[in-house]
C-alpha cells in the first residue's frame, strides 16, 4: 500500500462527492427560474425515457419563466406532460406549438420550508457518502497494518490525515448547504 496514494485517492473521492452534492443543489428550486431546475426531468420520447436536456434546449429568459425549445417539435406534448407530472416541481407548463413556457410562481413560506427539508435530506445523503469514503480508507489502513505493510505510527498518521481531509470535505458541504438555504429562504 502506498500511503500517499491512499490519501490522494481518498481526497479525490471526497472532492467528487462534494462536486456531486453541488450539482444536486442546482436542481433545488429557489425564488428565481433556473434551467438546472429541470435537470432531473425524464421525457418519454422515442419509446424510452430520455433526460429533458437531451431532447430540448432549456433557457430562463426571465426571472420567473423557463422556456423549453424542443429539438423535435413532435415531442412538445410529452415534454409538457413530463414537467406537469413531476410532483417535486409543482410547475404548470403551457405550449404554443413551438415552445413550452413554464411560469415559475413565487415560493410561499410553506413551500420554502419544504424545499429546505429536501435540502436537509440531500445533505444527509452526501454526509453518508463522505462517511463511507472515510470508512473505506480506514479499512485499507487497518488491512495494511494487519498485513504488516505499515507500522503502528504510520497507521495513526494516515488515519489522522484521512480525518483531516474528511473534515475539510464536510466543511465544504455544510458551507454549500448554508448558502443554498439562505438563497431559498430569501424572499
Backbone as a printed PyTorch tensor [residue, N CA C, xyz], in Angstrom:
tensor([[[  0.8460,  -1.1930,   0.0000],
         [  0.0000,   0.0000,   0.0000],
         [  0.8860,   1.2490,   0.0000]],

        [[  0.5770,   2.1650,  -0.8740],
         [  1.2900,   3.4300,  -0.9490],
         [  0.4960,   4.4630,  -0.1460]],

        [[  1.0390,   4.9470,   0.9910],
         [  0.2950,   5.8800,   1.8520],
         [ -0.1150,   7.1690,   1.1390]],

        [[  0.7740,   7.7270,   0.3290],
         [  0.4660,   8.9630,  -0.3830],
         [ -0.6790,   8.7260,  -1.3630]],

        [[ -0.6400,   7.5770,  -2.0310],
         [ -1.6920,   7.2340,  -2.9860],
         [ -3.0390,   7.0850,  -2.2800]],

        [[ -3.0420,   6.4700,  -1.0980],
         [ -4.2770,   6.2890,  -0.3350],
         [ -4.9010,   7.6440,   0.0110]],

        [[ -4.0900,   8.5730,   0.5010],
         [ -4.5970,   9.9050,   0.8700],
         [ -5.1030,  10.6340,  -0.3670]],

        [[ -4.3460,  10.5600,  -1.4680],
         [ -4.7710,  11.2390,  -2.7010],
         [ -6.0670,  10.6560,  -3.2500]],

        [[ -6.1800,   9.3200,  -3.2260],
         [ -7.4180,   8.6700,  -3.6940],
         [ -8.6050,   9.0860,  -2.8260]],

        [[ -8.3990,   9.0770,  -1.5100],
         [ -9.4660,   9.4550,  -0.5910],
         [ -9.8830,  10.8980,  -0.8380]],

        [[ -8.8950,  11.7750,  -0.9900],
         [ -9.2000,  13.1880,  -1.2280],
         [ -9.9640,  13.3780,  -2.5340]],

        [[ -9.5650,  12.6690,  -3.5970],
         [-10.2620,  12.8240,  -4.8800],
         [-11.6880,  12.2860,  -4.7990]],

        [[-11.9040,  11.1850,  -4.0640],
         [-13.2700,  10.6590,  -3.8940],
         [-14.1300,  11.6380,  -3.0950]],

        [[-13.5470,  12.2210,  -2.0460],
         [-14.2880,  13.1960,  -1.2440],
         [-14.6350,  14.4260,  -2.0780]],

        [[-13.6790,  14.8920,  -2.8690],
         [-13.9280,  16.0500,  -3.7380],
         [-15.0280,  15.7440,  -4.7530]],

        [[-15.0190,  14.5250,  -5.3010],
         [-16.0510,  14.1340,  -6.2590],
         [-17.4240,  14.1210,  -5.5860]],

        [[-17.4770,  13.6610,  -4.3350],
         [-18.7520,  13.6400,  -3.6080],
         [-19.2570,  15.0630,  -3.3680]],

        [[-18.3520,  15.9860,  -3.0500],
         [-18.7380,  17.3800,  -2.8210],
         [-19.2360,  18.0080,  -4.1280]],

        [[-18.5610,  17.7300,  -5.2320],
         [-18.9870,  18.2550,  -6.5330],
         [-20.3640,  17.7030,  -6.9040]],

        [[-20.5740,  16.4210,  -6.6680],
         [-21.8770,  15.8020,  -6.9470],
         [-22.9700,  16.4710,  -6.1170]],

        [[-22.6790,  16.7420,  -4.8580],
         [-23.6480,  17.4110,  -3.9890],
         [-23.9710,  18.8010,  -4.5380]],

        [[-22.9510,  19.5130,  -4.9950],
         [-23.1720,  20.8300,  -5.5870],
         [-24.0780,  20.7530,  -6.8040]],

        [[-23.9190,  19.7090,  -7.6170],
         [-24.7930,  19.5110,  -8.7830],
         [-26.2240,  19.2450,  -8.3340]],

        [[-26.3910,  18.4770,  -7.2550],
         [-27.7340,  18.2010,  -6.7470],
         [-28.4000,  19.4790,  -6.2480]],

        [[-27.6150,  20.3620,  -5.6530],
         [-28.1760,  21.6100,  -5.1280],
         [-28.7500,  22.4830,  -6.2400]],

        [[-28.1610,  22.3940,  -7.4280],
         [-28.6430,  23.2190,  -8.5430],
         [-30.0810,  22.8850,  -8.9070]],

        [[-30.4810,  21.6270,  -8.6760],
         [-31.8360,  21.2330,  -9.0570],
         [-32.8730,  21.6860,  -8.0290]],

        [[-32.4390,  22.0980,  -6.8370],
         [-33.3870,  22.5990,  -5.8400],
         [-33.8590,  23.9840,  -6.2430]],

        [[-35.1280,  24.2080,  -6.0900],
         [-35.7310,  25.4480,  -6.5460],
         [-35.4860,  26.5980,  -5.5650]],

        [[-35.1820,  27.7300,  -6.0970],
         [-35.1050,  28.9590,  -5.3000],
         [-36.1440,  29.9110,  -5.8610]],

        [[-36.1030,  31.1500,  -5.4920],
         [-37.0930,  32.1080,  -5.9670],
         [-36.9750,  32.4350,  -7.4430]],

        [[-35.8010,  32.2000,  -8.0250],
         [-35.5770,  32.5260,  -9.4320],
         [-35.6680,  31.2760, -10.3010]],

        [[-36.0640,  31.4780, -11.5450],
         [-36.0980,  30.3750, -12.5080],
         [-34.6710,  30.0300, -12.9100]],

        [[-34.3890,  28.7500, -13.0110],
         [-33.0730,  28.2830, -13.4250],
         [-33.2490,  27.0530, -14.2960]],

        [[-32.5040,  26.9800, -15.3760],
         [-32.6040,  25.8300, -16.2740],
         [-32.2480,  24.5340, -15.5480]],

        [[-31.4060,  24.6140, -14.5220],
         [-30.9990,  23.4280, -13.7610],
         [-32.1610,  22.8300, -12.9610]],

        [[-33.2340,  23.6070, -12.7620],
         [-34.3990,  23.0900, -12.0300],
         [-34.9840,  21.8610, -12.7100]],

        [[-34.8330,  21.7770, -14.0240],
         [-35.4500,  20.7000, -14.7920],
         [-34.4570,  19.5850, -15.1400]],

        [[-33.2810,  19.5750, -14.5150],
         [-32.2650,  18.5730, -14.8340],
         [-32.7210,  17.1400, -14.5730]],

        [[-33.5460,  16.9230, -13.5600],
         [-33.9600,  15.5640, -13.2280],
         [-35.1700,  15.0730, -14.0070]],

        [[-35.7270,  15.8930, -14.8850],
         [-36.9540,  15.5290, -15.6040],
         [-36.6080,  14.5670, -16.7470]],

        [[-37.3200,  13.4350, -16.7590],
         [-37.1510,  12.4440, -17.8280],
         [-38.3800,  12.5200, -18.7480]],

        [[-38.1320,  12.5350, -20.0430],
         [-39.1970,  12.6420, -21.0410],
         [-39.3160,  11.3010, -21.7640]],

        [[-40.5430,  10.8240, -21.9290],
         [-40.7930,   9.5670, -22.6420],
         [-40.8370,   9.8940, -24.1350]],

        [[-39.6680,   9.8760, -24.7700],
         [-39.5860,  10.2150, -26.1910],
         [-38.9460,   9.0590, -26.9500]],

        [[-39.4280,   8.7990, -28.1370],
         [-38.8920,   7.7480, -28.9970],
         [-38.9500,   6.3830, -28.3080]],

        [[-39.9580,   6.1880, -27.4570],
         [-40.1760,   4.9030, -26.8220],
         [-39.3310,   4.6000, -25.6080]],

        [[-38.5850,   5.5810, -25.1260],
         [-37.7640,   5.3490, -23.9330],
         [-37.5790,   6.6450, -23.1610]],

        [[-37.3030,   6.5500, -21.8470],
         [-37.0970,   7.7720, -21.0640],
         [-35.7440,   8.4080, -21.3950]],

        [[-35.8020,   9.6940, -21.6840],
         [-34.5960,  10.4580, -22.0550],
         [-34.5780,  11.7190, -21.2030]],

        [[-33.3960,  12.1390, -20.7030],
         [-33.3330,  13.3990, -19.9420],
         [-33.8100,  14.5720, -20.8090]],

        [[-34.5170,  15.4890, -20.1730],
         [-35.0940,  16.6380, -20.8850],
         [-34.0360,  17.4120, -21.6620]],

        [[-32.8510,  17.6060, -21.0680],
         [-31.8320,  18.4200, -21.7400],
         [-31.2650,  17.7420, -22.9900]],

        [[-31.6420,  16.4760, -23.2640],
         [-31.2020,  15.8070, -24.4840],
         [-32.2430,  15.8690, -25.6020]],

        [[-33.4590,  16.3340, -25.2670],
         [-34.4900,  16.4570, -26.3020],
         [-34.9150,  17.9010, -26.5260]],

        [[-34.3930,  18.8200, -25.6940],
         [-34.8030,  20.2210, -25.8270],
         [-33.7450,  21.1440, -25.2410]],

        [[-33.8450,  22.3980, -25.6340],
         [-32.9840,  23.4460, -25.0950],
         [-33.7720,  24.1780, -24.0080]],

        [[-33.2150,  24.2500, -22.7880],
         [-33.9120,  24.8840, -21.6690],
         [-33.2060,  26.2010, -21.3480]],

        [[-33.9880,  27.2980, -21.3400],
         [-33.4300,  28.6110, -21.0060],
         [-34.3230,  29.3000, -19.9820]],

        [[-33.7620,  30.3060, -19.3260],
         [-34.5190,  31.1240, -18.3800],
         [-34.4460,  32.5750, -18.8430]],

        [[-35.3250,  32.9780, -19.7830],
         [-35.2580,  34.3300, -20.3370],
         [-35.6500,  35.4090, -19.3240]],

        [[-36.4590,  35.0450, -18.3300],
         [-36.8770,  35.9960, -17.2950],
         [-36.6850,  35.3380, -15.9400]],

        [[-36.7650,  36.1400, -14.8900],
         [-36.5530,  35.6290, -13.5380],
         [-37.6180,  34.6330, -13.1030]],

        [[-38.8140,  34.7300, -13.6580],
         [-39.9170,  33.8560, -13.2520],
         [-40.4450,  33.0040, -14.4070]],

        [[-39.6060,  32.7190, -15.4130],
         [-40.0660,  31.9610, -16.5710],
         [-38.9590,  31.0630, -17.1150]],

        [[-39.3350,  29.8190, -17.4270],
         [-38.4460,  28.9000, -18.1400],
         [-39.0170,  28.6960, -19.5250]],

        [[-38.1430,  28.6110, -20.5130],
         [-38.5950,  28.3790, -21.8840],
         [-37.8790,  27.1500, -22.4140]],

        [[-38.6540,  26.2000, -22.9300],
         [-38.1080,  24.9470, -23.4260],
         [-38.4010,  24.8550, -24.9140]],

        [[-37.3490,  24.7670, -25.7080],
         [-37.4870,  24.6600, -27.1560],
         [-37.0680,  23.2530, -27.5630]],

        [[-38.0300,  22.3970, -27.9480],
         [-37.6710,  21.0230, -28.3130],
         [-36.9060,  20.9760, -29.6290]],

        [[-35.9700,  20.0220, -29.7280],
         [-35.2360,  19.8270, -30.9760],
         [-36.1650,  19.2440, -32.0380]],

        [[-37.1220,  18.4050, -31.5930],
         [-38.1210,  17.8140, -32.4820],
         [-39.4910,  18.3100, -32.0130]],

        [[-40.1800,  19.1560, -32.7920],
         [-41.4740,  19.6980, -32.3650],
         [-42.5230,  18.6340, -32.0350]],

        [[-42.3240,  17.4060, -32.4930],
         [-43.2530,  16.3260, -32.1840],
         [-43.2290,  15.9260, -30.7170]],

        [[-42.2010,  16.3300, -30.0130],
         [-42.0660,  15.9680, -28.5910],
         [-42.6510,  17.0130, -27.6440]],

        [[-43.2520,  18.0580, -28.1740],
         [-43.6820,  19.1620, -27.3230],
         [-44.7140,  18.7320, -26.2820]],

        [[-45.6420,  17.8480, -26.6570],
         [-46.6720,  17.4080, -25.7090],
         [-46.0900,  16.5490, -24.5910]],

        [[-45.1620,  15.6370, -24.9360],
         [-44.5860,  14.7700, -23.8990],
         [-43.6780,  15.5560, -22.9550]],

        [[-43.0510,  16.6050, -23.4700],
         [-42.2170,  17.4590, -22.6130],
         [-43.0990,  18.1760, -21.5920]],

        [[-44.1850,  18.7760, -22.0750],
         [-45.1020,  19.4780, -21.1700],
         [-45.6880,  18.5120, -20.1440]],

        [[-46.0470,  17.3070, -20.5900],
         [-46.6250,  16.3180, -19.6780],
         [-45.6100,  15.8780, -18.6320]],

        [[-44.3570,  15.6900, -19.0300],
         [-43.3230,  15.2500, -18.0900],
         [-43.1060,  16.2890, -16.9920]],

        [[-43.1290,  17.5570, -17.3470],
         [-42.9480,  18.6250, -16.3550],
         [-44.1810,  18.7170, -15.4560]],

        [[-45.3510,  18.6420, -16.0580],
         [-46.6070,  18.7330, -15.2940],
         [-46.7450,  17.5660, -14.3190]],

        [[-46.3190,  16.3680, -14.7310],
         [-46.4980,  15.1680, -13.9140],
         [-45.4240,  14.9740, -12.8490]],

        [[-44.4320,  15.8580, -12.7950],
         [-43.3740,  15.7340, -11.7960],
         [-43.8140,  16.4530, -10.5150]],

        [[-44.1840,  15.6940,  -9.4570],
         [-44.7380,  16.3240,  -8.2500],
         [-43.7250,  17.1640,  -7.4640]],

        [[-42.4430,  16.8590,  -7.5830],
         [-41.4660,  17.6250,  -6.8070],
         [-41.2710,  19.0340,  -7.3610]],

        [[-41.6540,  19.2540,  -8.6280],
         [-41.5040,  20.5800,  -9.2240],
         [-42.7000,  21.4790,  -8.9220]],

        [[-43.8930,  20.9430,  -9.0480],
         [-45.0940,  21.7380,  -8.8200],
         [-45.2620,  22.8470,  -9.8450]],

        [[-44.9120,  22.5680, -11.1010],
         [-44.9950,  23.5740, -12.1560],
         [-46.0810,  23.1990, -13.1590]],

        [[-46.6470,  24.2290, -13.8150],
         [-47.7090,  24.0140, -14.7950],
         [-47.2940,  24.6390, -16.1280]],

        [[-46.7310,  23.8220, -17.0460],
         [-46.2580,  24.3650, -18.3290],
         [-47.3960,  24.6110, -19.3170]],

        [[-47.1470,  25.4880, -20.2740],
         [-48.0800,  25.7080, -21.3810],
         [-47.2550,  25.7420, -22.6600]],

        [[-47.8620,  25.2990, -23.7650],
         [-47.1180,  25.3120, -25.0270],
         [-47.9340,  26.0150, -26.1080]],

        [[-47.2090,  26.5720, -27.0670],
         [-47.8720,  27.2700, -28.1700],
         [-47.6180,  26.5430, -29.4950]],

        [[-47.1800,  25.2890, -29.4320],
         [-46.8990,  24.5300, -30.6380],
         [-45.4450,  24.5610, -31.0530]],

        [[-44.7050,  25.5540, -30.5790],
         [-43.2830,  25.6670, -30.9220],
         [-42.3980,  25.5590, -29.6850]],

        [[-42.7960,  26.2280, -28.6030],
         [-42.0140,  26.2110, -27.3620],
         [-42.9340,  25.9370, -26.1690]],

        [[-42.3310,  25.4320, -25.1090],
         [-43.0570,  25.2270, -23.8590],
         [-42.5960,  26.3180, -22.9100]],

        [[-43.5770,  27.0350, -22.3450],
         [-43.2470,  28.0750, -21.3620],
         [-43.7040,  27.5800, -19.9970]],

        [[-42.8140,  27.7220, -19.0160],
         [-43.1220,  27.2620, -17.6650],
         [-43.0070,  28.4550, -16.7260]],

        [[-44.1380,  29.0430, -16.3160],
         [-44.0550,  30.1230, -15.3390],
         [-43.6470,  29.5450, -13.9810]],

        [[-42.6940,  30.1950, -13.3480],
         [-42.2130,  29.7460, -12.0380],
         [-42.8330,  30.6750, -11.0010]],

        [[-43.8500,  30.1690, -10.2790],
         [-44.5050,  31.0380,  -9.3050],
         [-43.5730,  31.3570,  -8.1330]],

        [[-43.8490,  32.4870,  -7.4950],
         [-43.0730,  32.8470,  -6.3120],
         [-43.3250,  31.7980,  -5.2320]],

        [[-42.2980,  31.5090,  -4.4670],
         [-42.4230,  30.4820,  -3.4320],
         [-43.1560,  31.0190,  -2.2110]],

        [[-44.0420,  30.1910,  -1.6660],
         [-44.6930,  30.5450,  -0.4090],
         [-43.7710,  30.1400,   0.7330]],

        [[-44.0410,  30.6530,   1.9210],
         [-43.2220,  30.3120,   3.0860],
         [-43.2510,  28.8060,   3.3320]],

        [[-44.4290,  28.2040,   3.1760],
         [-44.5660,  26.7580,   3.3980],
         [-43.7300,  25.9680,   2.3850]],

        [[-43.7860,  26.3780,   1.1220],
         [-43.0220,  25.6840,   0.0750],
         [-41.5230,  25.8570,   0.3020]],

        [[-41.1120,  27.0310,   0.7560],
         [-39.6890,  27.2580,   1.0680],
         [-39.2200,  26.2870,   2.1480]],

        [[-40.0430,  26.0910,   3.1670],
         [-39.6780,  25.1720,   4.2580],
         [-39.5950,  23.7300,   3.7570]],

        [[-40.4910,  23.3530,   2.8370],
         [-40.4280,  22.0120,   2.2490],
         [-39.1250,  21.8270,   1.4750]],

        [[-38.7330,  22.8430,   0.7280],
         [-37.5010,  22.7580,  -0.0560],
         [-36.2880,  22.6820,   0.8740]],

        [[-36.3250,  23.4030,   1.9940],
         [-35.2260,  23.3220,   2.9630],
         [-35.1580,  21.9100,   3.5520]],

        [[-36.3150,  21.2630,   3.7470],
         [-36.3120,  19.8710,   4.2160],
         [-35.6700,  18.9630,   3.1730]],

        [[-35.9790,  19.1810,   1.9020],
         [-35.3510,  18.4040,   0.8270],
         [-33.8350,  18.6240,   0.8370]],

        [[-33.4420,  19.8790,   1.0780],
         [-32.0240,  20.2100,   1.1680],
         [-31.3690,  19.4190,   2.2980]],

        [[-32.0400,  19.3430,   3.4480],
         [-31.5040,  18.5950,   4.5770],
         [-31.3360,  17.1220,   4.2540]],

        [[-32.2930,  16.5500,   3.5350],
         [-32.2050,  15.1390,   3.1530],
         [-31.0320,  14.9150,   2.1920]],

        [[-30.8690,  15.8120,   1.2280],
         [-29.7510,  15.6980,   0.2890],
         [-28.4170,  15.8450,   1.0220]],

        [[-28.3690,  16.7650,   1.9930],
         [-27.1440,  16.9640,   2.7500],
         [-26.8100,  15.7070,   3.5570]],

        [[-27.8100,  15.0900,   4.1640],
         [-27.5620,  13.8830,   4.9430],
         [-27.0540,  12.7510,   4.0480]],

        [[-27.6210,  12.6150,   2.8550],
         [-27.1440,  11.6010,   1.9150],
         [-25.6810,  11.8500,   1.5410]],

        [[-25.3350,  13.1030,   1.3220],
         [-23.9550,  13.4450,   0.9750],
         [-23.0150,  13.1680,   2.1500]],

        [[-23.4620,  13.4600,   3.3600],
         [-22.6330,  13.1780,   4.5380],
         [-22.4100,  11.6760,   4.6940]],

        [[-23.4390,  10.8890,   4.4190],
         [-23.2920,   9.4310,   4.4820],
         [-22.2600,   8.9730,   3.4600]],

        [[-22.3000,   9.5540,   2.2630],
         [-21.3170,   9.2070,   1.2320],
         [-19.9010,   9.5340,   1.7180]],

        [[-19.7310,  10.6890,   2.3510],
         [-18.4030,  11.0570,   2.8750],
         [-17.9510,  10.0730,   3.9490]],

        [[-18.8750,   9.7030,   4.8370],
         [-18.5040,   8.7520,   5.8920],
         [-18.1250,   7.3960,   5.3090]],

        [[-18.8070,   6.9750,   4.2490],
         [-18.4680,   5.7050,   3.6070],
         [-17.0720,   5.7500,   2.9900]],

        [[-16.7290,   6.8640,   2.3590],
         [-15.3970,   7.0240,   1.7710],
         [-14.3510,   6.9760,   2.8800]],

        [[-14.6250,   7.6620,   3.9880],
         [-13.7090,   7.6710,   5.1270],
         [-13.5300,   6.2610,   5.6790]],

        [[-14.6530,   5.5430,   5.8260],
         [-14.5920,   4.1820,   6.3650],
         [-13.7610,   3.2810,   5.4570]],

        [[-13.9250,   3.3860,   4.1470],
         [-13.1460,   2.5720,   3.2150],
         [-11.6470,   2.8470,   3.3690]],

        [[-11.2820,   4.1180,   3.5160],
         [ -9.8690,   4.4730,   3.6940],
         [ -9.3410,   3.9090,   5.0130]],

        [[-10.1350,   4.0250,   6.0740],
         [ -9.7070,   3.4920,   7.3780],
         [ -9.5630,   1.9700,   7.3240]],

        [[-10.4670,   1.3130,   6.6030],
         [-10.3590,  -0.1470,   6.4470],
         [ -9.0760,  -0.5260,   5.7130]],

        [[ -8.7300,   0.2550,   4.6860],
         [ -7.4920,  -0.0100,   3.9420],
         [ -6.2820,   0.1550,   4.8560]],

        [[ -6.3050,   1.1670,   5.7210],
         [ -5.2050,   1.3880,   6.6660],
         [ -5.1260,   0.2110,   7.6420]],

        [[ -6.2720,  -0.2230,   8.1580],
         [ -6.2860,  -1.3560,   9.0920],
         [ -5.7680,  -2.6300,   8.4350]],

        [[ -6.1480,  -2.8670,   7.1840],
         [ -5.6660,  -4.0610,   6.4680],
         [ -4.1560,  -4.0050,   6.2750]],

        [[ -3.6560,  -2.8240,   5.9040],
         [ -2.2140,  -2.6800,   5.6980],
         [ -1.4690,  -2.9130,   7.0130]],

        [[ -2.0270,  -2.4100,   8.1030],
         [ -1.3990,  -2.6000,   9.4170],
         [ -1.4370,  -4.0840,   9.7960]],

        [[ -2.5530,  -4.7310,   9.5240],
         [ -2.7280,  -6.1430,   9.8560],
         [ -1.7440,  -7.0250,   9.0650]],

        [[ -1.5090,  -6.6750,   7.8130],
         [ -0.5910,  -7.4390,   6.9600],
         [  0.8550,  -6.9560,   7.0880]],

        [[  1.1080,  -6.1110,   8.0570],
         [  2.4580,  -5.6120,   8.3590],
         [  3.0860,  -4.8390,   7.1950]],

        [[  2.2310,  -4.1840,   6.3830],
         [  2.7470,  -3.3460,   5.3010],
         [  3.1730,  -1.9850,   5.8410]],

        [[  2.5050,  -1.5380,   6.9070],
         [  2.8710,  -0.2720,   7.5540],
         [  2.9100,  -0.4920,   9.0590]],

        [[  3.6110,   0.3790,   9.7410],
         [  3.7300,   0.2660,  11.1900],
         [  2.6050,   0.9870,  11.9120]],

        [[  2.5910,   0.8540,  13.2310],
         [  1.5560,   1.4570,  14.0760],
         [  1.5600,   2.9820,  13.9460]],

        [[  2.7460,   3.5760,  13.9840],
         [  2.8500,   5.0370,  13.9040],
         [  2.3660,   5.5540,  12.5470]],

        [[  2.7510,   4.8460,  11.4830],
         [  2.2960,   5.2420,  10.1440],
         [  0.7840,   5.1400,  10.0380]],

        [[  0.2160,   4.0920,  10.6250],
         [ -1.2350,   3.9060,  10.5810],
         [ -1.9390,   5.0590,  11.2860]],

        [[ -1.4410,   5.4770,  12.4240],
         [ -2.0460,   6.5920,  13.1530],
         [ -1.9290,   7.8910,  12.3570]],

        [[ -0.7690,   8.0980,  11.7480],
         [ -0.5510,   9.3090,  10.9520],
         [ -1.4980,   9.3360,   9.7510]],

        [[ -1.6290,   8.2050,   9.0640],
         [ -2.5350,   8.1190,   7.9160],
         [ -3.9870,   8.3280,   8.3360]],

        [[ -4.3800,   7.7190,   9.4540],
         [ -5.7470,   7.8760,   9.9530],
         [ -6.0240,   9.3460,  10.2530]],

        [[ -5.0430,  10.0150,  10.8150],
         [ -5.1950,  11.4420,  11.1080],
         [ -5.3520,  12.2530,   9.8260]],

        [[ -4.5880,  11.9110,   8.8020],
         [ -4.6860,  12.6170,   7.5250],
         [ -6.0600,  12.3740,   6.8710]],

        [[ -6.5420,  11.1360,   6.9600],
         [ -7.8630,  10.8260,   6.4080],
         [ -8.9310,  11.6400,   7.1360]],

        [[ -8.8250,  11.7130,   8.4600],
         [ -9.7730,  12.5090,   9.2500],
         [ -9.7440,  13.9730,   8.8000]],

        [[ -8.5450,  14.5080,   8.5840],
         [ -8.4070,  15.9180,   8.1980],
         [ -9.0780,  16.1970,   6.8490]],

        [[ -8.8170,  15.3410,   5.8460],
         [ -9.4170,  15.5970,   4.5320],
         [-10.9360,  15.3800,   4.5820]],

        [[-11.3890,  14.4560,   5.4380],
         [-12.8320,  14.2330,   5.5770],
         [-13.5000,  15.4410,   6.2170]],

        [[-12.8820,  15.9770,   7.2590],
         [-13.4400,  17.1670,   7.9250],
         [-13.4840,  18.3540,   6.9680]],

        [[-12.4680,  18.4950,   6.1400],
         [-12.4580,  19.5900,   5.1570],
         [-13.6200,  19.4370,   4.1740]],

        [[-13.8480,  18.2140,   3.6960],
         [-14.9560,  17.9720,   2.7610],
         [-16.3040,  18.2220,   3.4410]],

        [[-16.4370,  17.8010,   4.6990],
         [-17.6830,  18.0490,   5.4280],
         [-17.9210,  19.5500,   5.5960]],

        [[-16.8560,  20.2950,   5.8400],
         [-16.9750,  21.7500,   5.9520],
         [-17.4580,  22.3730,   4.6510]],

        [[-16.9590,  21.8720,   3.5160],
         [-17.4030,  22.3780,   2.2180],
         [-18.8860,  22.0920,   2.0010]],

        [[-19.3080,  20.8740,   2.3820],
         [-20.7210,  20.5110,   2.2440],
         [-21.6050,  21.4200,   3.0820]],

        [[-21.2060,  21.6160,   4.3230],
         [-22.0230,  22.4370,   5.2230],
         [-22.0960,  23.8770,   4.7360]],

        [[-20.9850,  24.4010,   4.2230],
         [-20.9820,  25.7720,   3.7120],
         [-21.9110,  25.8920,   2.4950]],

        [[-21.8650,  24.8980,   1.6070],
         [-22.7370,  24.9250,   0.4290],
         [-24.2020,  24.8440,   0.8480]],

        [[-24.4900,  24.0240,   1.8570],
         [-25.8710,  23.8860,   2.3380],
         [-26.3700,  25.1880,   2.9540]],

        [[-25.5430,  25.8230,   3.7630],
         [-25.9350,  27.0990,   4.3910],
         [-26.2250,  28.1480,   3.3230]],

        [[-25.3550,  28.2200,   2.3190],
         [-25.5390,  29.2090,   1.2550],
         [-26.8450,  28.9330,   0.5100]],

        [[-27.1090,  27.6730,   0.1970],
         [-28.3350,  27.3270,  -0.5370],
         [-29.5690,  27.6060,   0.3260]],

        [[-29.4980,  27.2920,   1.6170],
         [-30.6320,  27.5310,   2.4970],
         [-30.9360,  29.0400,   2.5680]],

        [[-29.8970,  29.8460,   2.6600],
         [-30.0770,  31.2970,   2.6630],
         [-30.7260,  31.7490,   1.3580]],

        [[-30.2790,  31.1890,   0.2500],
         [-30.8300,  31.5420,  -1.0630],
         [-32.3060,  31.1490,  -1.1510]],

        [[-32.6620,  29.9820,  -0.6020],
         [-34.0430,  29.5130,  -0.6560],
         [-34.9450,  30.3760,   0.2120]],

        [[-34.4830,  30.7160,   1.4020],
         [-35.3270,  31.4380,   2.3620],
         [-35.4060,  32.9320,   2.0780]],

        [[-34.5520,  33.4620,   1.2130],
         [-34.5860,  34.8810,   0.8590],
         [-35.7920,  35.1440,  -0.0290]],

        [[-36.6090,  36.0880,   0.3850],
         [-37.8270,  36.3990,  -0.3770],
         [-37.5220,  37.3970,  -1.4620]]])
